[in-house]
Every structure is written in structure tokens, then in C-alpha cells.
């Protein structure tokens, strides 16, 4: 991501990102590394009573300077990984950040026609 994402960002919150590696289709580069994409928070722990986990989707990709709508199915890399204290106790927090620069892996939910 180009900006951090928080586990308590409201669903619908948009964020900018870019591809960290080429997207290759049939042996050809369809989308090169650095291609700009936009995403949004799908679910979050916006309220203390929410049992939702943070999930985000990519909503569009810039192709030829114009946004092209896409659908993704889930993201990998958003987990609230428990941290160990100096005494070895695992703790996790209610609110956590996915920092700027964090790589998040997505899978297309439907084919993308370029």
C-alpha cells in the first residue's frame, strides 16, 4: 500500500496502492510492476462490538491512464499477528495498522480484460 490501513477504518475507506510485481498472463506482462491500483476497506472492527476482521479489496487498476474496474477475492497479509512480550506472552491488540509499504496479495475474483 502507499498509505497505512487501520483495522478500525470505516468500510468503504479508499486507499492507493501499486503493483509490487508484474502480472503475467499467458507468458506476457499484462500489468507491469508499479501500476497504480485503488482499493477499499470491505470490513473492519470499526466499533468495539464488531466481530468483523479487517478485509480489503482492490476496486480498480490504472490502464492507459484510466481506471478499469476489477474484483478481487480477499487479501493475504492483513492479519493481526500476536506479538510476544519479553517474557514470551502472546498479545494482540484491538486496533492495528497495516503500514505503508506492506505487501498485500490479492487474487482476481473474475477475469480482467485488458
N, C-alpha and C positions, 0 to 999 in steps of 0.2 A: 504494500500500500504506500501511497505518497503521504498520507496523513494517518495518525493513530485512530483506532476504532475502540470504543469502550463498550463493555458488557452492559452498560446502562444507557447507551444511546437509544433514542426512540426508534421503533420500527419505521422505516421509510427514510431514515437519515442517509444521505448520499455521501459517497467518498470517491476520490480519484485514485486510480492505480495504473500500473503499466505492466506489460508482459515481461517476465524475468527470463524467458527463453522463447525461442521460435516455436510457433505452432505449425507442425508439418502435416500436410495432407497429401497422400499418395506420393510421397517422396519429394514434394515441393514445399517450400516455405509459403504458407498461406498468410500468416501474420508474423512479422518479424519481431524480435526482442525490442522492447521499448515502445511498442504500440500502446497508445493510451486507451484505457477502459474506464468505465464508471460502474460503481456498484452501489448497493444499498443494504441497510440492515433489514433483515426479514423478521427476526425475533430477538428479544433481549430480556434482561432482568430489569426492565425499566422501573418496576415497583418492587418493594421488599417482599410482597406477597406472591410475586410471579415465580413460577417454577420453570419458565422458559429458559433455554440456553441461548447464548449468542449464536446467531446464524446470519450469514450474509450471502448475497448473490451478486453476480456480475449482470448488469442490465443492458449494457451496450458497449460496443467496441468502435473506435475511430477507424474508418476505412475511407481513404481518399479525402480526408478532412471532414467527413460527415459521420454522424453516429449511426450505427447499424444495430438494431435491437437483437439481443441474444438471450437465451435462457440457460441457466446453469443449475446443476443439481448438487447442492451442498458444497461446503468448503472444508478443507483439511488445514489445520494449523491455527484454530481459534480456541483450543482447549484452555481451560483454567487449570493449568498444571500445578498440583500442590508443590509447595517448596518445603525444604527441610530446614529446620532451625539448627543452631549449633549443637543442640542436644539430640538431633535426629528425629524430632517430632514433625510429622507432615502437617502443613497448614495450607488452606486455600482461602481466598478472600471472596466476599460477596461481589465486589466490583473489581474488575481487572481491565487492563489495556492490552490491545494488540498494537504494538508500537509501529511507528512509521518505519518502512523498510522491511517489515516482516513479510516473508514469502507465504502466500496462501495458495493452495492448489485447488483448482476448480475442474469440474467435468461438465461438458456440454450436455444439456438435457434433450436437445434436439439438434439436428444438423444445421450448420451455418453455411449459407450460400454466399460466396464471395464474388 
